[in-house]
Amino acid sequence: MGGREFASRGQPPERIRHIGVLHYLLESDSEGQAYVRAFLQTLQESRRRLRGPIAEAADLVAGCFAGDGKALICGNGGSAAQAQHLAGELVGRFRLPGRRPLPAIALTADTTVLTAWANDAGYDDVFARQVEALGRPGDVLIVLSTSGQSPNVLRALEAARRRAVRAVGLLGRDGGPAQMLVDVAVTVPSTDTQRIQEVHTVAIHLLCELIEARVAGADADVVAGLPRTLWDSPERRALRAARARAA
């Protein structure tokens, strides 16, 4: 493949620097073409199916932040890395300069908690334990799972329900049991783990951009039908009231 062709030389050939890696792969051998076309096919089908769920997920998470809630995020393996990626974009910033930091915690990042609880109680509860410790009414749990079947993700969702924490799932295949435990499911229409994770990365970036727009009170035309700002919304007041009652 093209990557093997120039890897040994230490830099891509002049041709790639001019036309771009994507076009190079499409014009190179059949292996490169098949890879890119499979990704583009999954992306196109996801674009058709997931526009509504992504907008709904962004609205839910932005409403959480508007009500002074926080996001808890988890996943396994590559999805753990994506959970930390999403948390980093929310706490830092994605595109919008000057916006406030948004409270987001990746439950995959504290290795002391993860290894202690996995050793003492079992790996299936490493995320649920943290949801029980940190989750409050008005918060949101965001889970990433290419299968929707990971036991520790399912237990985290069950713990979220007990804590009155709403949930968003970035899932794949048919959504698995997780699809029935979340408020909003963003389920990539593919059975290929690589394709699912690639589209999850695109979905994460879309969510970050939409959430920033809502939190900052930016142009509501980003997604038609959503309010210009959530700062003075009835949802914010209801979330604050729920948090006060639980305190």
N, C-alpha and C positions, 0 to 999 in steps of 0.2 A: 504494500500500500504506500501512498505518498509519504505518510509519516515515517515509515521505515526507510524510505528512499533518502530523505535528507537528515534523519536523526544522526547518522554517523558523521556527517559533515559539520554538525554543531550549529547550523543556521539554515533556514529555509532558502530554496533557490530564489533568484530574483523574480521569477515568474509568479511565485506565490505572494510575494510582498506586493505585487501590483494588482493581482486579480482577487486576492482574498482566499482564505483557507476553504471556505464553503464552496466557492465556485471551482477551486482546484479539485476538491474531492468529487464533485459532481462530474468533472471532466476527466477524472483519473480512472483507476481500475474499477472493476465491478464491485469489489468489496467496499470501497469508499462510497460509491454511488448507492449501494443498497443501504448502508448505514444512514446516510443523510436522508434518503427518501423515506426510510422507516420513521425517522424522527419527524420529518415534515408532515407525513401522513397523520401521525399521532397528534401533532400540534394542531393541525387543521381540524381534525375531528374534535379535539378538546376545545378549540375556539368556538365551535358550533354548539357544543353541549354545556360548557362551563361558564359562559358569560354571566348568566343569572346567579348561579351559586357563588361565584367569586365576588360579585357585587354585594350579595347578601352577607357573605362572610365579612367583607370589609365594613359593612354597615354595623354588624354585630360587634366587631372588635372596636371600632371607633366609638360606638355607644358605650362600651365598657370603659374606655379611657375618659370619655366625657363625664361619666359618673364617678370618676376617681377610682376606678378599678384597675386591675393589672392583668397581664397575659402570662399564663404559665404554658410552656411549650415543651413537647417531648417527642421522642422517636428513637429508633434503634439503628445502629450502623450508619449508613449514609444518611438516613433520616435524622439521626442525632446531630450530624454535622449541619444539616439543613435547619434543624431547630435552633442551633446556636447562631447560624447565619441570620435567621429571621429575628431573633432576640437582639442581635447586634444592630441590625438596621433600625429597629424600633427605638432602642435606647439611644443610639447615635442619631443618624438621619439617613434617609434614602436619597431624596432629590431636593427637598425643600429647605433652603437655608433659613436659619433663624427660628425654626419651630422648636417647641419645648421637647425635652426628652420624654419618651413614653415608657412607662414601667412594664418591663417584660423580663421574665426569668426563664432561662433554659434549664429544665430539670435534668438535663444530661451533663451539666458542666461541673457539678460539685462531686469530685471523685471520692472524697471522704464519705459523704452520705451514701453515694451509690455503692461503694465497695463494702462499707460497714453493714448496710441493711441487706445487701445481697448475701453477705457472709453469714449474718446473724439470723435472717428471716427468710431470704430467698429472693431471687432476681425478679420474680413475677410481681413483687410489691414495691419495687424501688421508686416508681413514679407515683403510685397511689399514696404512699406514705408522705411524699412531699406535697401532694395535693391536699391531704388531710391537714398538714402542718401550715400551709401557706394560703390555701384557697378560702375565699370569703364570698358571700353573696354579692353578685355584681361583677365578679371576676370572670375571665374566660379561659378555658383550657383549649389549646391548639395542639392536635396530635397529628403526626405524620406517620403513615404506615402504607407501604406499597400493597399489602395484602388485606389490611383491615382485620387481621387475625392475631396480632402479637398479644400474648397474654398480659404483659405488663401495661400495654396501652389500653386494653379493655378494662383492666382493673382501675387504671387511672380515670377512665371515663365513668366508671361506676362510682368511684369516690367523688368525682365532680358532681354527679347527680345528688349524692347525699349532702354535699356542701352548698347546694344551690348555685353551683358554678356552671355557666353555659359552656357549650363545646362546639368547636369547629374541627372537622376532620379533612386533612389532605390525604386522600386514599387512592387506591388503584383497583384494578380488576372489577369485581362486582361490589366492592366496598366492604365485604365481609360483615361480621357481627358489629364492627365499629360503626357502620352506617346507621344502625338502629339506635345508637347511643349518643349521637351528636345532634346538635340543633341544625347545623348546616354541613352538608357533605360536598366536598369538591373532589369528585371521583374521576380519575383519569381513565378514559376508555381504552385500556390496553392490558394485556397479560404479561408484558415484557417489563421486568423490573427496571432495566436501564431507561426505557422510554418513559415510564412512570416518574422516575426520579428527575429526568430532564424536564418534564412538564411541571413537576412540583417546583422546580427552581424558577420557571417562568411565572407560575402562580404566586410564588412568594414575592417576586418583584412587583407584580400587579397589585397584590394586596398592600404592600408597603406604600405604593404611590397613591392608591385610593384612600387608605387610612390617613395618610398625611394630609390629603386634600380635605377630608372631613374634619379632622381635628383642627386644622388651621382655618376652617371656614372658607376654603377656597371655592372656586367656581363649581356649582352643583351640576353643571353640564358634563362633568367628567363621567358620571353615570346618571342618565336621565331619571328623574323621579325621586332622587334622594335630597334631603334637606340641605340648604346652604351651610348651616352650622348646627352642631349638636349641643352647643354650650348651654342654651336656655330651653332645651327640649323637655317635654314631659317625661321622656325615658330617663334623662339624667336625674330628674327629681325623684322618680320612682326608685332608681337604683340607690340613690343616697338614703332614701327612707328605709329601704331594705337593709342596707349596711348598718344604719343607726339602730334598727330593731335587733339586729344580730349581735351588736357590740355588747 
